[in-house]
Amino acid sequence: MKQRILFTVLTVMLCALSYAQPIPDSLRKKRTQLIAGINIAGYGTSIYLLNNAWYKNYPKGPFRVFKDGKEWNQMDKIGHAWTTYMLGAPSSAMWRWTGMSETASTLLGGLTGLTFLTGVEMLDAHCAKWGWSWGDMAANAAGTALFIGQQLGWKEQRLMLKFSFHHNRYSDPQLQQRANELYGSTWYERMLKDYNAQTYWLSVNVRAFAPKSNWPAWLNIAAGYGADGLFGGFENIATDDNGNLRFDRRDIARSRQFYLSPDIDLSRIKTNKKWLKTTLTVLNIFKVPAPALEFGTKGKLRVRPLYF
């Protein structure tokens, strides 16, 4: 999740350009050059900052593949898909602002997240701590395909990937220390990294599939996925530099949770104010807190009066 802060900032910047007025042909070339420059500079700067912030202290090596398909109960993979998906709309709108056709801007903008995360994956591939993950790349491609496929086929996003977070409090001091080590101690670090506190949602706009119904256009139904008991990538253990076991909580079950909840498609709330439409578009990448049904991996059903 190390790239998510940069992506969120980039999304806000792109959305600010999304609702500009149509332009005459004489300005298209200048705007295209401007947007191309922003993308090139943003991509290069982001990769440079990530390399210095995350990779420079780890030994480098030749290209290597890391098999992480079973890591973190696949929460990280869904996070990759969410990241590439949520960049699709604002990036495509930015290219559309230059006067580019809807098809071309959809393809070019939709591939922005995939391009960026491929660069990040290359950094992983040459780092001794990580490696190239085909699972990550598959998730990146899935998020991109979800956006592009819907935009080209339906001219709208009827199925949206969304994200929600609740602050986890670990009562066990050992688990609290381990969580601080893995996920950070501040609320924003926990939001970005704590897989035990994150939920990813597939939010479905019912009215888009039943246009003649009386179902409210802004009311969605969302299916969510989350996890709990994760205090290590593959299992709840950790070793020191000498291979000695320093954390062992294999007694804690690593579980999955599935959710069903109503949601609001903020992009379908009508407004003539550009600043408000931009704000709603940015916020629409998050699931609105609402009541939810929770289905555990052991078959237990739980009613959540308000779930974040």
Secondary structure as GFF3:
##gff-version 3
##sequence-region A 1 308
A	DSSP	alpha_helix	4	15	.	.	.	ID=ss1
A	DSSP	alpha_helix	25	50	.	.	.	ID=ss2
A	DSSP	pi_helix	51	55	.	.	.	ID=ss3
A	DSSP	three_ten_helix	71	74	.	.	.	ID=ss4
A	DSSP	alpha_helix	75	97	.	.	.	ID=ss5
A	DSSP	alpha_helix	102	110	.	.	.	ID=ss6
A	DSSP	alpha_helix	112	125	.	.	.	ID=ss7
A	DSSP	alpha_helix	134	154	.	.	.	ID=ss8
A	DSSP	beta_strand	159	165	.	.	.	ID=ss9
A	DSSP	alpha_helix	173	183	.	.	.	ID=ss10
A	DSSP	alpha_helix	187	193	.	.	.	ID=ss11
A	DSSP	beta_strand	198	205	.	.	.	ID=ss12
A	DSSP	alpha_helix	206	209	.	.	.	ID=ss13
A	DSSP	beta_strand	219	228	.	.	.	ID=ss14
A	DSSP	beta_strand	237	239	.	.	.	ID=ss15
A	DSSP	beta_strand	245	248	.	.	.	ID=ss16
A	DSSP	beta_strand	255	264	.	.	.	ID=ss17
A	DSSP	three_ten_helix	266	268	.	.	.	ID=ss18
A	DSSP	alpha_helix	274	283	.	.	.	ID=ss19
A	DSSP	beta_strand	290	296	.	.	.	ID=ss20
A	DSSP	beta_strand	301	307	.	.	.	ID=ss21
###
